[in-house]
Amino acid sequence: MTSANDLSGPSRAGGSPSRGRRREDAILAVALELVGEVGFDRLSVDAIAARARASKETIYSRWRTKDEIVAEALRRQSEGYAPEAPDTGSLRGDLRKVVDAQAAALGGEGDVSLLSLVGAVRDHPGLRDTVRGHIEHTHAAIGGAVARRAIARGELAAGADVATCMTLALSHLLLSALLGGSVPGHADRDKLVDQVLLPVLASQA
């Protein structure tokens, strides 16, 4: 995690922009760390300030609410993010990797759990826009790459829409996790790929 030392109090007039950016990045890193630990609902500005060793005045001078803090943290985290599409050599293998990655994101493996943000995304438009934009960007980039390779191998017809299938898969995983209490396991993810995604894509021929 980025060090949060020397964050108590607002920046002095004339302070360097880079130093101000580092101070903000440290606070935002703490916010995401806490979301991962306690979830968005239990996150508080007090907790962010305490762990980041920053005054609440410093935080409120930049962000008005905790959802603004988390939205900004997610935006900065995705800056320069270039989604990397799997390349297993087969469409099924690529889709399986995609679904595994989506399941990991829902569960928060190594990152903020998408499940922990469901309520916040519903209630806070700014955070919702940030999360939706990140998902759309990821699906378009990865879906496009997977489709191009599958078309080149003769597994898909030109114009096949893998990105939309990725959105379908994420929707299924999210609803299953919300209603079932846990992210679907390997067997259910295999069924999703074999019985839903591959037939949908085949029907686009």
VEXDREN-2710 file (C-alpha; in Angstrom, 1 decimal):
% VEXDREN-2710
k/r/px/py/pz
1/MET/0.0/0.0/0.0
2/THR/1.2/3.5/-0.7
3/SER/2.6/5.1/2.4
4/ALA/0.3/7.6/4.1
5/ASN/2.9/9.4/6.1
6/ASP/2.7/13.1/6.6
7/LEU/-0.9/13.4/5.5
8/SER/-2.2/15.3/8.5
9/GLY/-3.6/18.6/7.4
10/PRO/-4.2/20.4/4.1
11/SER/-1.5/21.1/1.5
12/ARG/0.4/24.3/2.0
13/ALA/-0.1/27.0/-0.5
14/GLY/2.4/26.6/-3.2
15/GLY/3.0/22.9/-2.5
16/SER/4.0/20.9/-5.5
17/PRO/1.2/19.2/-7.6
18/SER/3.0/15.9/-7.5
19/ARG/3.2/16.0/-3.7
20/GLY/-0.5/16.8/-3.5
21/ARG/-1.2/13.9/-5.9
22/ARG/0.8/11.5/-3.8
23/ARG/-1.1/12.6/-0.6
24/GLU/-4.4/12.0/-2.4
25/ASP/-3.3/8.6/-3.8
26/ALA/-2.3/7.5/-0.3
27/ILE/-5.7/8.4/1.1
28/LEU/-7.5/6.7/-1.8
29/ALA/-5.4/3.5/-1.4
30/VAL/-6.4/3.4/2.3
31/ALA/-10.1/3.8/1.3
32/LEU/-9.9/0.8/-1.1
33/GLU/-8.0/-1.2/1.5
34/LEU/-10.8/-0.6/4.0
35/VAL/-13.6/-1.4/1.5
36/GLY/-11.9/-4.7/1.0
37/GLU/-11.7/-5.4/4.7
38/VAL/-15.1/-4.1/6.0
39/GLY/-17.2/-3.4/2.9
40/PHE/-18.6/-0.1/1.7
41/ASP/-21.5/0.1/4.1
42/ARG/-19.2/0.0/7.2
43/LEU/-16.6/2.3/5.6
44/SER/-16.3/5.7/7.3
45/VAL/-14.4/8.8/6.7
46/ASP/-13.2/8.6/10.3
47/ALA/-11.7/5.2/9.6
48/ILE/-10.0/6.4/6.4
49/ALA/-8.6/9.5/8.2
50/ALA/-7.3/7.4/11.1
51/ARG/-5.5/4.8/9.0
52/ALA/-4.1/7.3/6.5
53/ARG/-3.0/9.6/9.4
54/ALA/-4.9/12.4/7.7
55/SER/-7.2/15.0/9.2
56/LYS/-10.9/14.8/8.2
57/GLU/-10.5/18.4/7.1
58/THR/-7.9/17.3/4.5
59/ILE/-10.3/14.7/3.2
60/TYR/-13.4/16.9/3.2
61/SER/-11.5/19.6/1.4
62/ARG/-11.2/17.2/-1.6
63/TRP/-14.2/14.9/-1.3
64/ARG/-17.6/15.5/0.1
65/THR/-18.7/11.9/0.8
66/LYS/-17.2/8.4/1.1
67/ASP/-18.8/7.4/-2.2
68/GLU/-16.9/10.2/-3.9
69/ILE/-13.7/8.9/-2.3
70/VAL/-14.2/5.3/-3.4
71/ALA/-15.3/6.4/-6.9
72/GLU/-12.1/8.5/-7.3
73/ALA/-10.0/5.6/-5.9
74/LEU/-11.4/3.2/-8.5
75/ARG/-10.9/5.7/-11.3
76/ARG/-7.3/6.2/-10.4
77/GLN/-6.8/2.5/-10.0
78/SER/-8.0/2.0/-13.5
79/GLU/-5.8/4.8/-15.0
80/GLY/-3.6/3.2/-17.7
81/TYR/-5.4/-0.1/-17.2
82/ALA/-5.1/-2.2/-20.3
83/PRO/-7.3/-5.4/-20.0
84/GLU/-5.4/-8.5/-21.1
85/ALA/-7.5/-11.1/-23.0
86/PRO/-6.8/-14.8/-22.4
87/ASP/-5.3/-16.7/-25.3
88/THR/-5.6/-20.4/-24.5
89/GLY/-5.9/-21.5/-28.2
90/SER/-9.6/-22.2/-28.1
91/LEU/-12.8/-20.2/-27.7
92/ARG/-14.0/-22.4/-24.9
93/GLY/-10.8/-22.0/-23.0
94/ASP/-10.8/-18.3/-23.4
95/LEU/-14.4/-18.0/-22.2
96/ARG/-13.6/-20.2/-19.3
97/LYS/-10.7/-17.9/-18.3
98/VAL/-12.9/-14.9/-18.7
99/VAL/-15.6/-16.3/-16.4
100/ASP/-13.0/-17.3/-13.8
101/ALA/-11.7/-13.8/-13.8
102/GLN/-15.2/-12.4/-13.4
103/ALA/-15.8/-14.8/-10.5
104/ALA/-12.5/-13.6/-8.9
105/ALA/-13.6/-10.0/-9.2
106/LEU/-16.9/-10.7/-7.6
107/GLY/-15.1/-12.4/-4.7
108/GLY/-12.5/-9.6/-4.4
109/GLU/-9.5/-11.8/-4.9
110/GLY/-6.6/-9.4/-4.6
111/ASP/-8.9/-6.4/-5.0
112/VAL/-12.1/-4.8/-3.9
113/SER/-15.0/-7.2/-4.1
114/LEU/-17.6/-6.2/-6.7
115/LEU/-20.2/-7.8/-4.4
116/SER/-19.2/-5.4/-1.6
117/LEU/-20.1/-2.4/-3.8
118/VAL/-23.6/-3.6/-5.0
119/GLY/-25.5/-1.6/-2.5
120/ALA/-23.3/1.5/-3.0
121/VAL/-23.5/1.3/-6.8
122/ARG/-27.3/1.2/-6.5
123/ASP/-27.5/4.2/-4.2
124/HIS/-24.7/6.5/-5.5
125/PRO/-24.8/7.5/-9.2
126/GLY/-21.2/8.7/-9.3
127/LEU/-19.9/5.4/-8.1
128/ARG/-22.3/3.6/-10.3
129/ASP/-21.0/5.4/-13.4
130/THR/-17.4/4.6/-12.4
131/VAL/-18.0/0.9/-12.0
132/ARG/-20.1/0.7/-15.1
133/GLY/-17.5/2.5/-17.2
134/HIS/-14.8/0.1/-16.0
135/ILE/-16.9/-3.0/-16.7
136/GLU/-17.8/-1.7/-20.2
137/HIS/-14.2/-0.9/-21.0
138/THR/-13.0/-4.3/-19.9
139/HIS/-15.7/-6.2/-21.7
140/ALA/-15.2/-4.3/-24.9
141/ALA/-11.4/-4.8/-24.9
142/ILE/-11.3/-8.4/-23.8
143/GLY/-14.4/-9.4/-25.8
144/GLY/-13.0/-7.9/-28.9
145/ALA/-9.7/-9.7/-28.6
146/VAL/-11.3/-13.1/-27.8
147/ALA/-13.7/-12.7/-30.8
148/ARG/-10.9/-11.7/-33.2
149/ARG/-8.8/-14.8/-32.3
150/ALA/-11.8/-17.1/-32.5
151/ILE/-12.9/-15.8/-35.9
152/ALA/-9.3/-16.2/-37.2
153/ARG/-9.4/-19.9/-35.9
154/GLY/-12.7/-20.4/-37.6
155/GLU/-14.6/-20.9/-34.4
156/LEU/-16.9/-17.9/-34.7
157/ALA/-18.6/-16.0/-37.5
158/ALA/-17.5/-12.5/-38.2
159/GLY/-19.3/-10.0/-36.1
160/ALA/-19.8/-12.4/-33.1
161/ASP/-20.4/-10.4/-30.0
162/VAL/-18.3/-11.8/-27.2
163/ALA/-18.4/-8.6/-25.2
164/THR/-22.2/-8.9/-24.7
165/CYS/-21.7/-12.5/-23.7
166/MET/-19.3/-11.4/-21.1
167/THR/-21.9/-9.0/-19.7
168/LEU/-24.4/-11.9/-19.7
169/ALA/-22.0/-14.1/-17.8
170/LEU/-21.2/-11.4/-15.2
171/SER/-24.9/-10.8/-14.7
172/HIS/-25.5/-14.5/-14.1
173/LEU/-22.6/-14.8/-11.7
174/LEU/-23.6/-11.7/-9.8
175/LEU/-27.2/-12.8/-9.4
176/SER/-26.2/-16.3/-8.4
177/ALA/-23.8/-14.9/-5.8
178/LEU/-26.4/-12.6/-4.4
179/LEU/-29.2/-15.2/-4.2
180/GLY/-27.0/-18.2/-3.4
181/GLY/-24.7/-16.6/-0.9
182/SER/-21.4/-17.4/-2.7
183/VAL/-19.8/-17.0/-6.1
184/PRO/-20.5/-20.0/-8.3
185/GLY/-17.9/-22.7/-8.3
186/HIS/-16.0/-24.4/-11.1
187/ALA/-18.7/-26.8/-12.1
188/ASP/-21.3/-24.1/-12.4
189/ARG/-18.9/-21.9/-14.4
190/ASP/-18.3/-24.7/-16.8
191/LYS/-22.0/-25.1/-17.3
192/LEU/-22.4/-21.4/-17.9
193/VAL/-19.8/-21.5/-20.7
194/ASP/-20.9/-24.8/-22.3
195/GLN/-24.7/-24.4/-22.0
196/VAL/-25.1/-20.7/-22.3
197/LEU/-22.2/-18.7/-23.8
198/LEU/-21.1/-21.1/-26.5
199/PRO/-24.6/-21.8/-27.8
200/VAL/-25.4/-18.0/-27.8
201/LEU/-22.3/-17.3/-29.8
202/ALA/-22.9/-20.3/-32.2
203/SER/-26.3/-18.9/-32.9
204/GLN/-24.8/-15.7/-34.3
205/ALA/-23.3/-17.6/-37.3
END
